[in-house]
């Protein structure tokens, strides 16, 4: 879901703007820029940011659907056409990083590269053709970064959290516990469940465009069957019953459902990031989408051709998660891996950042005042 502003080469707070002092004009010290590049199964996404206060300000971003994992499930290899598409997008990212004089960046590849037999050759080709050094990270590292990027949205009053990231090629489910009651951004990962099932892989298995009700229910059942062991070894259900658990989702699926729920004519991150939705509201938004055919979904605001084929598998994964852990509410995060990387790069550089507040500040504050059980 589009929180990115494409082709944005402008820093709104020009760090080189001159200011007149007592003895004439002086030039502000140029602020350090940091980059985070996430190459997933479906998307290539870049953020460039500079520190501000306890968080950071995004000064440029880029997102392109590259479908790197197209055909991977069948062949076990990244296809030449998919690699070509991806490298074209990464060349743009490389130029953006150079144009902003980024001092430090981290570039990661996730599920598609983890699974591909020709991953090493592909990463070497990226380095040769774009100058970008990539690392294929583990599912545990992916989960850790996702939590790092969005944990400032978690309620410090709730001791436990189910945090999930529905990706193109995999779904990461994180079970986390609050460590320090005085630190709102101090959640520890207790366990991670990584499912090699995401919106792209499920869509390919079902036939992409038209997913009928039988296929949808089969997807829900398949995901549901993979959750009980994770649930039992962490005793999650009893903690849910005792109102000790909150739920947070970071993915295009949940941000899309947030936009559908609010009936937005165009996507607005300021209304989505930090939005709280009840499970009933989520179900209603999902039904709006699943009741439509492919063409009907493409005509909905905030959906379009590119997301219309993938949002239904995402709804199936989300439904399975909500059935397993009936927390009752979900907080939507329009942030994740890249934000986690940016925070860590800045912290390692000695910058005292902990994370940005919710973009949807009003909703975030109201929900905290109204209930300690909101996720």
C-alpha positions as a Markdown table, in Angstrom:
| # | Residue | x | y | z |
|---|---|---|---|---|
| 1 | Unk | 0.0 | 0.0 | 0.0 |
| 2 | Unk | 1.4 | 3.3 | -1.1 |
| 3 | Unk | 2.9 | 5.3 | 1.6 |
| 4 | Unk | 5.9 | 6.0 | -0.8 |
| 5 | Unk | 6.2 | 9.2 | -2.7 |
| 6 | Unk | 7.8 | 8.2 | -5.9 |
| 7 | Unk | 10.5 | 10.2 | -7.6 |
| 8 | Unk | 10.8 | 12.4 | -4.6 |
| 9 | Unk | 14.3 | 14.0 | -4.7 |
| 10 | Unk | 13.5 | 16.9 | -2.4 |
| 11 | Unk | 14.3 | 17.3 | 1.2 |
| 12 | Unk | 11.5 | 19.4 | 2.6 |
| 13 | Unk | 13.8 | 20.8 | 5.3 |
| 14 | Unk | 16.7 | 21.8 | 3.2 |
| 15 | Unk | 19.7 | 21.0 | 5.4 |
| 16 | Unk | 21.9 | 23.4 | 3.3 |
| 17 | Unk | 19.5 | 26.4 | 3.6 |
| 18 | Unk | 21.4 | 29.5 | 4.7 |
| 19 | Unk | 20.4 | 31.5 | 7.8 |
| 20 | Unk | 21.4 | 35.0 | 8.6 |
| 21 | Unk | 23.3 | 35.3 | 11.8 |
| 22 | Unk | 24.7 | 38.3 | 13.8 |
| 23 | Unk | 27.8 | 38.5 | 11.5 |
| 24 | Unk | 26.2 | 37.4 | 8.2 |
| 25 | Unk | 25.0 | 34.2 | 6.5 |
| 26 | Unk | 26.0 | 30.8 | 7.8 |
| 27 | Unk | 25.4 | 27.4 | 6.3 |
| 28 | Unk | 23.9 | 24.7 | 8.5 |
| 29 | Unk | 25.8 | 21.5 | 8.9 |
| 30 | Unk | 24.6 | 18.9 | 6.4 |
| 31 | Unk | 22.6 | 16.2 | 8.1 |
| 32 | Unk | 23.5 | 12.6 | 7.6 |
| 33 | Unk | 21.2 | 10.5 | 5.4 |
| 34 | Unk | 20.5 | 6.8 | 5.9 |
| 35 | Unk | 19.0 | 4.3 | 3.5 |
| 36 | Unk | 17.0 | 1.1 | 3.8 |
| 37 | Unk | 16.3 | -1.1 | 0.8 |
| 38 | Unk | 14.0 | -4.2 | 1.0 |
| 39 | Unk | 13.8 | -6.6 | -1.9 |
| 40 | Unk | 10.8 | -8.9 | -1.4 |
| 41 | Unk | 9.0 | -11.5 | -3.4 |
| 42 | Unk | 6.7 | -8.9 | -5.0 |
| 43 | Unk | 8.1 | -5.5 | -4.3 |
| 44 | Unk | 11.4 | -3.5 | -4.3 |
| 45 | Unk | 11.1 | -0.7 | -1.8 |
| 46 | Unk | 13.5 | 2.0 | -0.7 |
| 47 | Unk | 13.4 | 4.6 | 2.1 |
| 48 | Unk | 15.9 | 7.4 | 2.6 |
| 49 | Unk | 15.7 | 9.3 | 5.9 |
| 50 | Unk | 17.5 | 11.7 | 8.2 |
| 51 | Unk | 17.2 | 11.7 | 12.1 |
| 52 | Unk | 14.9 | 14.2 | 13.7 |
| 53 | Unk | 14.0 | 14.2 | 17.4 |
| 54 | Unk | 13.6 | 10.7 | 18.7 |
| 55 | Unk | 12.7 | 9.4 | 15.2 |
| 56 | Unk | 13.4 | 10.2 | 11.6 |
| 57 | Unk | 12.0 | 12.0 | 8.6 |
| 58 | Unk | 11.6 | 10.3 | 5.3 |
| 59 | Unk | 13.1 | 12.5 | 2.6 |
| 60 | Unk | 12.8 | 10.2 | -0.4 |
| 61 | Unk | 11.3 | 6.8 | -1.2 |
| 62 | Unk | 10.8 | 4.5 | -4.1 |
| 63 | Unk | 8.5 | 1.4 | -4.6 |
| 64 | Unk | 8.1 | -0.8 | -7.6 |
| 65 | Unk | 6.3 | -4.1 | -8.1 |
| 66 | Unk | 9.0 | -6.4 | -9.6 |
| 67 | Unk | 7.5 | -9.9 | -9.0 |
| 68 | Unk | 10.9 | -11.4 | -8.3 |
| 69 | Unk | 9.3 | -14.6 | -7.1 |
| 70 | Unk | 7.2 | -15.2 | -10.2 |
| 71 | Unk | 7.3 | -18.9 | -11.0 |
| 72 | Unk | 9.7 | -19.6 | -8.1 |
| 73 | Unk | 7.4 | -22.2 | -6.4 |
| 74 | Unk | 7.4 | -24.4 | -9.5 |
| 75 | Unk | 11.0 | -24.0 | -10.7 |
| 76 | Unk | 13.0 | -23.3 | -7.5 |
| 77 | Unk | 14.9 | -20.6 | -9.3 |
| 78 | Unk | 14.5 | -16.9 | -10.0 |
| 79 | Unk | 13.4 | -16.4 | -13.6 |
| 80 | Unk | 15.6 | -14.3 | -16.0 |
| 81 | Unk | 12.8 | -11.9 | -16.8 |
| 82 | Unk | 12.0 | -11.4 | -13.1 |
| 83 | Unk | 15.7 | -10.7 | -12.3 |
| 84 | Unk | 15.9 | -8.3 | -15.2 |
| 85 | Unk | 12.8 | -6.4 | -13.9 |
| 86 | Unk | 14.3 | -6.3 | -10.5 |
| 87 | Unk | 17.7 | -5.0 | -11.5 |
| 88 | Unk | 16.1 | -2.2 | -13.5 |
| 89 | Unk | 14.3 | -1.1 | -10.3 |
| 90 | Unk | 17.5 | -1.5 | -8.2 |
| 91 | Unk | 19.4 | 0.7 | -10.6 |
| 92 | Unk | 17.0 | 3.5 | -9.8 |
| 93 | Unk | 17.4 | 2.9 | -6.1 |
| 94 | Unk | 21.2 | 3.0 | -6.5 |
| 95 | Unk | 21.0 | 6.4 | -8.2 |
| 96 | Unk | 18.7 | 7.8 | -5.4 |
| 97 | Unk | 21.1 | 6.7 | -2.7 |
| 98 | Unk | 23.9 | 8.4 | -4.5 |
| 99 | Unk | 21.9 | 11.6 | -5.2 |
| 100 | Unk | 21.2 | 12.0 | -1.5 |
| 101 | Unk | 24.7 | 11.3 | -0.4 |
| 102 | Unk | 23.5 | 8.5 | 1.9 |
| 103 | Unk | 26.2 | 7.8 | 4.4 |
| 104 | Unk | 25.0 | 4.3 | 5.5 |
| 105 | Unk | 22.4 | 1.9 | 4.0 |
| 106 | Unk | 21.4 | -1.6 | 4.5 |
| 107 | Unk | 20.0 | -3.7 | 1.6 |
| 108 | Unk | 18.2 | -6.9 | 2.3 |
| 109 | Unk | 16.5 | -9.7 | 0.3 |
| 110 | Unk | 13.9 | -11.9 | 1.9 |
| 111 | Unk | 11.8 | -15.0 | 1.0 |
| 112 | Unk | 12.3 | -15.2 | -2.8 |
| 113 | Unk | 16.1 | -15.1 | -2.4 |
| 114 | Unk | 16.0 | -17.4 | 0.6 |
| 115 | Unk | 14.3 | -20.1 | -1.5 |
| 116 | Unk | 16.0 | -19.6 | -4.8 |
| 117 | Unk | 18.7 | -22.0 | -5.9 |
| 118 | Unk | 20.4 | -19.2 | -7.9 |
| 119 | Unk | 20.2 | -16.6 | -5.1 |
| 120 | Unk | 24.0 | -16.2 | -4.8 |
| 121 | Unk | 24.4 | -15.7 | -8.5 |
| 122 | Unk | 21.6 | -13.1 | -8.6 |
| 123 | Unk | 23.0 | -11.1 | -5.7 |
| 124 | Unk | 26.4 | -11.1 | -7.3 |
| 125 | Unk | 24.8 | -9.8 | -10.5 |
| 126 | Unk | 23.1 | -7.0 | -8.5 |
| 127 | Unk | 26.4 | -6.0 | -7.1 |
| 128 | Unk | 28.1 | -6.0 | -10.5 |
| 129 | Unk | 25.4 | -4.1 | -12.3 |
| 130 | Unk | 24.2 | -1.6 | -9.7 |
| 131 | Unk | 26.9 | -1.5 | -7.0 |
| 132 | Unk | 24.5 | -2.5 | -4.3 |
| 133 | Unk | 25.6 | -5.1 | -1.9 |
| 134 | Unk | 22.7 | -7.3 | -0.7 |
| 135 | Unk | 22.3 | -9.9 | 2.0 |
| 136 | Unk | 19.6 | -12.6 | 2.0 |
| 137 | Unk | 18.4 | -12.5 | 5.6 |
| 138 | Unk | 16.8 | -15.3 | 7.6 |
| 139 | Unk | 13.2 | -15.3 | 8.5 |
| 140 | Unk | 14.1 | -14.6 | 12.2 |
| 141 | Unk | 16.1 | -11.6 | 11.2 |
| 142 | Unk | 13.2 | -10.4 | 9.0 |
| 143 | Unk | 10.8 | -10.8 | 12.0 |
| 144 | Unk | 13.2 | -8.9 | 14.3 |
| 145 | Unk | 13.5 | -6.0 | 11.9 |
| 146 | Unk | 9.8 | -5.8 | 11.4 |
| 147 | Unk | 9.2 | -5.6 | 15.2 |
| 148 | Unk | 11.9 | -3.0 | 15.5 |
| 149 | Unk | 10.3 | -0.9 | 12.9 |
| 150 | Unk | 6.8 | -0.9 | 14.3 |
| 151 | Unk | 7.1 | -1.6 | 18.0 |
| 152 | Unk | 6.6 | 2.1 | 18.9 |
| 153 | Unk | 2.9 | 1.5 | 17.9 |
| 154 | Unk | 2.5 | -1.2 | 20.5 |
| 155 | Unk | 0.7 | -0.3 | 23.8 |
| 156 | Unk | 3.1 | -0.4 | 26.8 |
| 157 | Unk | 0.1 | -1.4 | 29.0 |
| 158 | Unk | -0.3 | -4.7 | 27.3 |
| 159 | Unk | 2.4 | -7.3 | 28.3 |
| 160 | Unk | 2.2 | -9.5 | 25.2 |
| 161 | Unk | 1.8 | -8.9 | 21.4 |
| 162 | Unk | 1.1 | -10.9 | 18.3 |
| 163 | Unk | 2.7 | -9.0 | 15.5 |
| 164 | Unk | 2.5 | -10.3 | 11.9 |
| 165 | Unk | 3.9 | -9.4 | 8.5 |
| 166 | Unk | 2.1 | -10.8 | 5.5 |
| 167 | Unk | 4.5 | -10.7 | 2.6 |
| 168 | Unk | 4.6 | -11.8 | -0.9 |
| 169 | Unk | 6.4 | -15.1 | -0.4 |
| 170 | Unk | 6.1 | -15.7 | 3.4 |
| 171 | Unk | 4.2 | -14.7 | 6.5 |
| 172 | Unk | 6.1 | -13.9 | 9.7 |
| 173 | Unk | 4.2 | -14.2 | 13.0 |
| 174 | Unk | 6.0 | -12.8 | 16.1 |
| 175 | Unk | 5.1 | -13.5 | 19.7 |
| 176 | Unk | 6.6 | -10.7 | 21.8 |
| 177 | Unk | 6.6 | -9.7 | 25.5 |
| 178 | Unk | 7.1 | -6.3 | 27.1 |
| 179 | Unk | 10.4 | -6.1 | 28.9 |
| 180 | Unk | 10.6 | -2.7 | 30.5 |
| 181 | Unk | 7.2 | -1.1 | 31.5 |
| 182 | Unk | 8.9 | 2.3 | 31.4 |
| 183 | Unk | 10.1 | 1.9 | 27.8 |
| 184 | Unk | 7.4 | 1.9 | 25.2 |
| 185 | Unk | 9.7 | 0.5 | 22.6 |
| 186 | Unk | 11.1 | -2.4 | 24.6 |
| 187 | Unk | 9.4 | -5.6 | 23.4 |
| 188 | Unk | 11.4 | -8.9 | 23.3 |
| 189 | Unk | 10.7 | -11.6 | 20.7 |
| 190 | Unk | 9.8 | -14.8 | 22.5 |
| 191 | Unk | 9.1 | -16.9 | 19.4 |
| 192 | Unk | 8.7 | -16.6 | 15.6 |
| 193 | Unk | 6.7 | -18.6 | 13.2 |
| 194 | Unk | 7.7 | -18.2 | 9.5 |
| 195 | Unk | 5.3 | -19.7 | 7.0 |
| 196 | Unk | 6.5 | -20.0 | 3.4 |
| 197 | Unk | 3.1 | -18.8 | 2.3 |
| 198 | Unk | 2.5 | -15.2 | 1.2 |
| 199 | Unk | 0.1 | -13.4 | -1.1 |
| 200 | Unk | 2.0 | -14.1 | -4.3 |
| 201 | Unk | 2.6 | -17.8 | -3.6 |
| 202 | Unk | -1.0 | -18.4 | -2.6 |
| 203 | Unk | -2.3 | -16.4 | -5.6 |
| 204 | Unk | -0.2 | -18.5 | -8.0 |
| 205 | Unk | -1.5 | -21.7 | -6.4 |
| 206 | Unk | -5.2 | -20.6 | -6.7 |
| 207 | Unk | -5.0 | -19.2 | -10.2 |
| 208 | Unk | -4.3 | -15.5 | -9.4 |
| 209 | Unk | -7.3 | -13.5 | -10.8 |
| 210 | Unk | -10.5 | -15.3 | -9.8 |
| 211 | Unk | -10.3 | -16.9 | -6.4 |
| 212 | Unk | -13.7 | -18.6 | -5.7 |
| 213 | Unk | -15.1 | -19.1 | -2.2 |
| 214 | Unk | -13.9 | -22.8 | -2.1 |
| 215 | Unk | -10.3 | -21.8 | -2.8 |
| 216 | Unk | -10.5 | -19.0 | -0.3 |
| 217 | Unk | -11.8 | -21.2 | 2.5 |
| 218 | Unk | -9.1 | -23.8 | 1.6 |
| 219 | Unk | -6.4 | -21.1 | 2.0 |
| 220 | Unk | -7.9 | -20.1 | 5.4 |
| 221 | Unk | -7.9 | -23.8 | 6.5 |
| 222 | Unk | -4.4 | -24.4 | 5.3 |
| 223 | Unk | -3.0 | -21.4 | 7.2 |
| 224 | Unk | -5.1 | -22.3 | 10.3 |
| 225 | Unk | -3.6 | -25.8 | 10.4 |
| 226 | Unk | -0.1 | -24.4 | 10.7 |
| 227 | Unk | -0.8 | -22.2 | 13.8 |
| 228 | Unk | -1.8 | -24.5 | 16.7 |
| 229 | Unk | 1.7 | -25.8 | 17.6 |
| 230 | Unk | 3.0 | -22.2 | 17.8 |
| 231 | Unk | 0.0 | -21.2 | 19.9 |
| 232 | Unk | 0.3 | -24.1 | 22.3 |
| 233 | Unk | 4.0 | -23.9 | 23.0 |
| 234 | Unk | 3.6 | -20.2 | 23.9 |
| 235 | Unk | 0.2 | -20.6 | 25.7 |
| 236 | Unk | -1.1 | -17.7 | 23.7 |
| 237 | Unk | -4.8 | -18.5 | 24.0 |
| 238 | Unk | -4.9 | -18.3 | 27.8 |
| 239 | Unk | -3.2 | -14.9 | 27.7 |
| 240 | Unk | -5.7 | -13.7 | 25.1 |
| 241 | Unk | -8.5 | -14.9 | 27.4 |
| 242 | Unk | -7.0 | -12.9 | 30.2 |
| 243 | Unk | -6.9 | -9.7 | 28.0 |
| 244 | Unk | -3.1 | -9.6 | 28.1 |
| 245 | Unk | -2.5 | -9.7 | 24.3 |
| 246 | Unk | -2.6 | -7.0 | 21.6 |
| 247 | Unk | -2.3 | -7.6 | 17.9 |
| 248 | Unk | -0.5 | -5.5 | 15.3 |
| 249 | Unk | -0.3 | -6.1 | 11.5 |
| 250 | Unk | 2.3 | -4.7 | 9.2 |
| 251 | Unk | 1.6 | -5.4 | 5.5 |
| 252 | Unk | -0.1 | -4.3 | 2.4 |
| 253 | Unk | -3.1 | -6.4 | 3.3 |
| 254 | Unk | -3.9 | -4.6 | 6.6 |
| 255 | Unk | -3.2 | -1.2 | 5.2 |
| 256 | Unk | -5.5 | -1.9 | 2.3 |
| 257 | Unk | -8.3 | -3.1 | 4.6 |
| 258 | Unk | -7.8 | 0.0 | 6.7 |
| 259 | Unk | -8.3 | 2.2 | 3.6 |
| 260 | Unk | -11.3 | 0.1 | 2.5 |
| 261 | Unk | -12.8 | 0.5 | 6.0 |
| 262 | Unk | -12.4 | 4.3 | 5.9 |
| 263 | Unk | -13.7 | 4.4 | 2.4 |
| 264 | Unk | -10.7 | 6.5 | 1.3 |
| 265 | Unk | -10.8 | 7.9 | -2.3 |
| 266 | Unk | -7.0 | 7.8 | -2.3 |
| 267 | Unk | -4.5 | 6.2 | 0.1 |
| 268 | Unk | -3.5 | 8.5 | 3.0 |
| 269 | Unk | -0.8 | 7.2 | 5.4 |
| 270 | Unk | -1.7 | 9.7 | 8.0 |
| 271 | Unk | -5.1 | 8.1 | 8.4 |
| 272 | Unk | -3.8 | 4.5 | 8.3 |
| 273 | Unk | -0.6 | 4.2 | 10.3 |
| 274 | Unk | -1.7 | 3.6 | 13.9 |
| 275 | Unk | -5.4 | 3.0 | 13.0 |
| 276 | Unk | -7.2 | 0.6 | 15.3 |
| 277 | Unk | -9.8 | -1.7 | 13.8 |
| 278 | Unk | -12.1 | -4.2 | 15.5 |
| 279 | Unk | -12.3 | -7.7 | 14.1 |
| 280 | Unk | -15.9 | -7.0 | 13.0 |
| 281 | Unk | -14.6 | -4.0 | 11.0 |
| 282 | Unk | -11.8 | -6.1 | 9.5 |
| 283 | Unk | -14.3 | -8.8 | 8.5 |
| 284 | Unk | -16.7 | -6.2 | 6.9 |
| 285 | Unk | -13.8 | -4.7 | 4.9 |
| 286 | Unk | -12.7 | -8.2 | 3.8 |
| 287 | Unk | -16.2 | -9.1 | 2.7 |
| 288 | Unk | -16.3 | -6.0 | 0.6 |
| 289 | Unk | -13.3 | -7.3 | -1.4 |
| 290 | Unk | -14.1 | -11.0 | -1.4 |
| 291 | Unk | -17.6 | -10.4 | -2.7 |
| 292 | Unk | -16.3 | -8.7 | -5.8 |
| 293 | Unk | -14.7 | -10.2 | -8.9 |
| 294 | Unk | -11.3 | -9.2 | -10.1 |
| 295 | Unk | -12.6 | -6.3 | -12.2 |
| 296 | Unk | -14.7 | -5.0 | -9.4 |
| 297 | Unk | -11.7 | -4.9 | -7.1 |
| 298 | Unk | -9.6 | -3.1 | -9.7 |
| 299 | Unk | -12.2 | -0.3 | -9.7 |
| 300 | Unk | -12.1 | 0.3 | -6.0 |
| 301 | Unk | -10.1 | 3.2 | -4.7 |
| 302 | Unk | -6.7 | 2.2 | -3.2 |
| 303 | Unk | -6.8 | -1.2 | -4.9 |
| 304 | Unk | -6.2 | -1.0 | -8.7 |
| 305 | Unk | -4.8 | -3.7 | -11.0 |
| 306 | Unk | -1.6 | -4.5 | -9.1 |
| 307 | Unk | -3.2 | -5.2 | -5.8 |
| 308 | Unk | -6.6 | -6.7 | -6.9 |
| 309 | Unk | -5.1 | -10.1 | -7.5 |
| 310 | Unk | -3.1 | -10.3 | -4.2 |
| 311 | Unk | -5.5 | -8.8 | -1.6 |
| 312 | Unk | -7.7 | -11.9 | -1.4 |
| 313 | Unk | -4.9 | -14.3 | -0.4 |
| 314 | Unk | -3.9 | -11.6 | 2.2 |
| 315 | Unk | -7.4 | -11.6 | 3.6 |
| 316 | Unk | -7.3 | -15.4 | 3.9 |
| 317 | Unk | -4.1 | -15.3 | 5.9 |
| 318 | Unk | -5.4 | -12.5 | 8.1 |
| 319 | Unk | -8.7 | -14.4 | 8.7 |
| 320 | Unk | -6.8 | -17.4 | 9.9 |
| 321 | Unk | -4.6 | -15.4 | 12.3 |
| 322 | Unk | -7.7 | -13.6 | 13.7 |
| 323 | Unk | -9.5 | -16.9 | 14.2 |
| 324 | Unk | -6.5 | -18.4 | 16.0 |
| 325 | Unk | -6.2 | -15.5 | 18.4 |
| 326 | Unk | -9.5 | -13.7 | 19.0 |
| 327 | Unk | -7.9 | -10.5 | 20.5 |
| 328 | Unk | -10.8 | -8.5 | 19.1 |
| 329 | Unk | -8.8 | -5.6 | 17.8 |
| 330 | Unk | -6.0 | -5.0 | 15.4 |
| 331 | Unk | -3.6 | -2.0 | 15.1 |
| 332 | Unk | -2.5 | -1.2 | 11.6 |
| 333 | Unk | 1.2 | -0.4 | 10.9 |
| 334 | Unk | 2.2 | 1.3 | 7.7 |
| 335 | Unk | 5.8 | 0.6 | 8.6 |
| 336 | Unk | 8.1 | -2.4 | 9.1 |
| 337 | Unk | 11.4 | -3.8 | 7.8 |
| 338 | Unk | 12.8 | -0.6 | 6.3 |
| 339 | Unk | 11.9 | 1.5 | 9.3 |
| 340 | Unk | 13.6 | -1.1 | 11.5 |
| 341 | Unk | 16.7 | -1.0 | 9.4 |
| 342 | Unk | 16.8 | 2.8 | 9.5 |
| 343 | Unk | 16.5 | 2.9 | 13.3 |
| 344 | Unk | 19.3 | 0.4 | 13.8 |
| 345 | Unk | 21.6 | 2.3 | 11.4 |
| 346 | Unk | 21.1 | 5.5 | 13.2 |
| 347 | Unk | 21.4 | 3.9 | 16.7 |
| 348 | Unk | 24.7 | 2.3 | 15.6 |
| 349 | Unk | 25.9 | 5.7 | 14.4 |
| 350 | Unk | 25.2 | 7.1 | 17.9 |
| 351 | Unk | 21.9 | 8.9 | 17.1 |
| 352 | Unk | 19.5 | 8.6 | 20.1 |
| 353 | Unk | 16.4 | 7.5 | 18.2 |
| 354 | Unk | 13.7 | 5.1 | 19.4 |
| 355 | Unk | 11.0 | 5.5 | 16.7 |
| 356 | Unk | 8.4 | 7.7 | 15.2 |
| 357 | Unk | 4.9 | 8.2 | 16.7 |
| 358 | Unk | 1.9 | 6.9 | 14.9 |
| 359 | Unk | 1.0 | 8.9 | 11.8 |
| 360 | Unk | -2.6 | 8.6 | 12.9 |
| 361 | Unk | -1.9 | 10.4 | 16.2 |
| 362 | Unk | -5.5 | 11.2 | 17.1 |
| 363 | Unk | -6.6 | 7.6 | 16.7 |
| 364 | Unk | -3.5 | 6.4 | 18.6 |
| 365 | Unk | -4.1 | 8.6 | 21.5 |
| 366 | Unk | -7.8 | 8.1 | 21.7 |
| 367 | Unk | -7.5 | 4.3 | 21.7 |
| 368 | Unk | -4.9 | 4.3 | 24.5 |
| 369 | Unk | -7.2 | 6.5 | 26.6 |
| 370 | Unk | -10.3 | 4.3 | 26.0 |
| 371 | Unk | -8.9 | 0.9 | 26.6 |
| 372 | Unk | -5.8 | -0.9 | 27.8 |
| 373 | Unk | -6.6 | -3.9 | 25.6 |
| 374 | Unk | -6.5 | -2.3 | 22.2 |
| 375 | Unk | -4.0 | -3.7 | 19.8 |
